[in-house]
Amino acid sequence: MKFLLLWLEAPLQSWGYDSRFDLRQTFSFPTKSGVYGILLASSGDSGPQCELLHRMKDAPFTAVSLVSKEPEAQAGQSDTLCDYQVVGNGYDSEDKWVKLHSLRTSEGKPAVGGGAKLTYRYYLQGQKFAVILGLEDDLAEKFAASLAAPVFDLYLGRKCCVPTDFIFRGTFDSEEDAETEMLRIAGEKQLRPARKLIQVPVTADVLIEDGFFLTDVPLQFGPVKRYADRLVQIVDLSEETAD
């Protein structure tokens, strides 16, 4: 197994985990489904990709939130942004997609103003994350090459979330080596680790005290998506890195 180090930095990021059309929430960390979406976009693997995702289902996955060493640098800035949108108006009424999704009267006629849909979309603002992902050697080699020359454009959750720094930061023989490189990059940027999202085994103690289930393990992409749960835990690193 090899470990990929990914650096996720952008003015806006959005990592869906329990979203519906009208309410698009974001998780406070990069999700497994979101990161896998980046990997498959880079390699051009479109469609369901059930076999590939099955191989990656149980891959070790650690996400670290990084903040400025200078507390005043983030003073007054909210962590999240809510974008209120009205979508749907102005589409061609003869378009098949519009006919399928527009509101109708009991007689089957288009409702007055029925083409408008209200949505609330949430984003993380100014956040920086590092993700350490363990993969089998051939998959690590595959994605390392594709991240260096992506087939499709890469976004941090949604198309408006354009990365402002290089995502791929190397392949390593151990998670510890990847973490060492993460800390080096963070030091250059005057950042320190603040919190860490880790996968934990399912045990009674963890379930009761610290862990929670996150439905972000992709089993199938494409028009019909399927996901599985994993047990995760958020660890506060502030005290450890305050010095």
Secondary structure, DSSP 8 states (H G I E B T S, - for coil): -EEEEEEEE-SEE---SS--SSEE---SS--HHHHHHHHHHHHT--S--HHHHHHHTT--EEEEEEEESSGGGGTT--SEEEEEEEESTTS-TT-HHHHHHS-B-TTS-B-TTTT-EEEEEEEEES-EEEEEEEE-HHHHHHHHHHHHS-SS---SSSTT---SS-SEEEEESSHHHHHHHHHHHHHHTTEEEEEEEEE----HHHHHHT-EEEEEEEEE-SSS-EEEEEEEEEEE-HHHH--
